[in-house]
Amino acid sequence: MRIALTLSFLLALPAYAQTATEAVAPEGATGLATEATAPVTSDTWMVAAANPLAVEAGADVLRAGGSAADAMIAVQAVLGLVEPQSSGLGGGAFLVWYDAASGEITTLDGRETAPMAATPTLFQDETGAPLGFFDAVVGGLSVGTPGTPMLLEEAHRRWGTANWSGLFDAAITLADEGFPTSLRLAMLVAEDAERLATSDATAAYFLPNGQPLQKGETLRNPAYADTLRAMAADGAAAFYSGEIAEGIVAAVRDAALPGLLSLDDLSAYQVKERDAVCAPYRGAEVCGMGPPSSGGLTVGQILGMLEPYDIAAMGPDSAEAWRLIGDASRLAFADRGRYMADSDFVPVPTAGLLNPAYLAERATLLQGDDSLPEVSAGTPPWDHAMLLADDRSIELPSTSQISIVDAAGNALSMTTTIENGFGSRVMAPGGFLLNNELTDFSFATQDDGVPIANRVEPGKRPRSSMAPTIVLRDGAPILVVGSPGGSRIIGYVAKTIVAYMDWGMDVQAAVAMPHLVNRFGTYDVEAGTSAEDLTEPLTALGYEVNARDLNSGLHAIALDENGLSGGADPRREGIAIGE
């Protein structure tokens, strides 16, 4: 079975984008998790992502024989247009790739970098006090050097089979001819109208005639189409030099809160191949992104601490199971705050944090019968020592997840972001929003003289929680998954892996299952769902419990002897398509 939607069908029916989002709770709205439906199944290929127009663009590439990397480029180009609040050319991404021919996992780091003129006190006032979060976000100061355009080109260079220039056709057509504003985008624009109004270019696009975009309203972006045409013709060089780059720098430096980004920062940017982080779980390998992302390490730590416990027998309705998951997460987050940052600048005990003996020792802390009264970072094995203080960074979400398996068996998981919703709220002349990724750094630089690993430094990449993941068994992928959600991404991804591997849920049920997330002690349970039924049992175990909206955007593909099955998060407007 497949979801059979064509691009012409979607363009002809503006109501589709409205209908697809009416059961969706946007960021900042009351949470709602719809009932899980059956997963989409296919024999050959599949793509799952956050918007139907973007998914269909990727499906067209796969139908024509393109690779997962080719399809990702088409999907990302459309996502930057139809959900600009979440990702785009002005942001960054992490990509995990499984190569069917070699059986190897490769991870690419397209994270943004701090300008070379940045200093550790970038987000402090004249007294040395940290700025308020949104005081730092809105404007040019928070903008890092974008990495997404170069990541697209690098992925195509390594794994693309289709003609580069044709991969932007769907997005160019939509940008020129227009597309219907979805309910989700309209609601988010209305919620953020005051901040969007701080930039004339941003306000002109999202607040035409001073009013927020309305659901179903046709939105055109000819400037974005021109940017894509330039990239289609000349590759990523068209973005990192010349007119587009000059426009980016001017927008950053002319913003109400001017930033430091320069043409030299853009021309010096590089995508980096990193070592994959793989952790054993239930006889499989859970592989993800290492530093500067904390996602792969923290997901791996959570699962490693759960390994000795029979979560499967407890089931998804068990408060005891969620006690183990919640406290394993708290312990992992304590290590995350102490040790994880850009490993090009700070030594990170990557191997030590996933050392089986270390995780087994940490897992013994979970042997009690109630919640841990407090948690602290452990002392993982180091190849050399460094004393670091606990991080204080804030990470608010706006991100998107792309999961693809192609006909050759290659698999791709990419999480892509501009950080907060609508990023810095600064729109470049090229028709795309610029990130506020630098606010993922710790605003404080030290704690009682001890340096914080995730402090701002020139050229450094801020720590992320993005956790694009591919799970392997016997060297072949069985699950491709990832999610947006700020630092809660880690909990969303870990939960989905547990639901699929321990509780035997199909991939759609696993992504739709109500969320329970514990990072720092308070147990967040998804409001309006059966997760609230665990409020009393978790409270009895000693937790403070908070029912709240938890807007993941999980997109996952499972692979087994029966073929492919895809799941799209019902909290957002995404779909899966396969044939």
Sequence and secondary structure as in RCSB ss.txt:
>XXXX:A:sequence
MRIALTLSFLLALPAYAQTATEAVAPEGATGLATEATAPVTSDTWMVAAANPLAVEAGADVLRAGGSAADAMIAV
QAVLGLVEPQSSGLGGGAFLVWYDAASGEITTLDGRETAPMAATPTLFQDETGAPLGFFDAVVGGLSVGTPGTPM
LLEEAHRRWGTANWSGLFDAAITLADEGFPTSLRLAMLVAEDAERLATSDATAAYFLPNGQPLQKGETLRNPAYA
DTLRAMAADGAAAFYSGEIAEGIVAAVRDAALPGLLSLDDLSAYQVKERDAVCAPYRGAEVCGMGPPSSGGLTVG
QILGMLEPYDIAAMGPDSAEAWRLIGDASRLAFADRGRYMADSDFVPVPTAGLLNPAYLAERATLLQGDDSLPEV
SAGTPPWDHAMLLADDRSIELPSTSQISIVDAAGNALSMTTTIENGFGSRVMAPGGFLLNNELTDFSFATQDDGV
PIANRVEPGKRPRSSMAPTIVLRDGAPILVVGSPGGSRIIGYVAKTIVAYMDWGMDVQAAVAMPHLVNRFGTYDV
EAGTSAEDLTEPLTALGYEVNARDLNSGLHAIALDENGLSGGADPRREGIAIGE
>XXXX:A:secstr
      HHHHHH HHHHHHTTTT   TTS          EEESS EEEES HHHHHHHHHHHHTT  HHHHHHHH
HHHHHHHSTTT  TTSEEEEEEE TTT  EEEEEE  B  TT  TTTTB TTS B  HHHHHSSGGG  B  HHH
HHHHHHHHH  S GGGGGHHHHHHHHH EE  HHHHHHHHHTHHHHTTSHHHHHHHSGGGS   TT EE  HHHH
HHHHHHHHHTTHHHHSHHHHHHHHHHHHTSSS     HHHHHH   EEE  EEEEETTEEEEE  TTBSHHHHHH
HHHHHHTTS HHHH TT HHHHHHHHHHHHHHHHHHHHH S TTTS   HHHHT HHHHHHHHGGG SSS  S  
       SS    B         EEEEEEE TTS EEEEEEE SSTTTTS B TTS B   GGGGSBS  EETTE
EBTTB  TT    B    EEEEETTEEEEEE   SGGGHHHHHHHHHHHHHTS   HHHHHHS  EEESSS EEE
ETTSGGGGGHHHHHHTT  EEEE      EEEEEETTEEEEEE TTSS EEEE 
